[in-house]
Amino acid sequence: MTFNIQALLDSLPVMGYGMLGIFMVIVTMAVLIKLLNAVFPEDKKKM
């Protein structure tokens, strides 16, 4: 079994795009949650 350095270097941009996509989804979800909390605040008189 050999370690192909060129294959590793060729796959780095693909891994980068995947990690960037995951990061963008997490940021988008966090922003949407903040927006929903601002639009629909929690009732303080539940109890």
C-alpha positions as CSV (number, residue, x, y, z in Angstrom):
1,M,0.0,0.0,0.0
2,T,1.4,3.4,-1.0
3,F,0.6,6.8,0.1
4,N,-0.3,9.0,-2.9
5,I,0.6,12.6,-1.9
6,Q,-0.9,14.0,-5.2
7,A,-4.3,12.4,-4.5
8,L,-4.3,14.0,-1.1
9,L,-3.5,17.4,-2.5
10,D,-6.2,17.0,-5.2
11,S,-8.8,16.2,-2.5
12,L,-8.1,19.1,-0.3
13,P,-10.2,21.6,-2.2
14,V,-13.1,19.2,-2.2
15,M,-12.8,18.8,1.6
16,G,-12.5,22.6,1.9
17,Y,-15.8,23.1,0.0
18,G,-17.5,20.5,2.1
19,M,-16.4,22.1,5.4
20,L,-17.3,25.6,4.1
21,G,-20.8,24.3,3.2
22,I,-21.3,22.8,6.7
23,F,-20.1,26.0,8.3
24,M,-22.5,28.1,6.2
25,V,-25.4,25.9,7.1
26,I,-24.6,26.2,10.9
27,V,-24.3,30.0,10.6
28,T,-27.5,30.3,8.6
29,M,-29.4,28.2,11.2
30,A,-28.0,30.3,14.1
31,V,-29.1,33.5,12.4
32,L,-32.5,32.2,11.7
33,I,-32.9,31.1,15.3
34,K,-31.9,34.5,16.5
35,L,-34.4,36.1,14.1
36,L,-37.2,33.9,15.2
37,N,-36.5,34.6,18.9
38,A,-36.6,38.3,18.1
39,V,-39.9,38.1,16.2
40,F,-41.6,35.6,18.6
41,P,-40.3,36.4,22.1
42,E,-40.9,33.8,24.9
43,D,-43.8,34.6,27.2
44,K,-42.6,35.5,30.7
45,K,-46.0,34.7,32.4
46,K,-46.2,31.0,31.6
47,M,-46.3,29.9,35.2
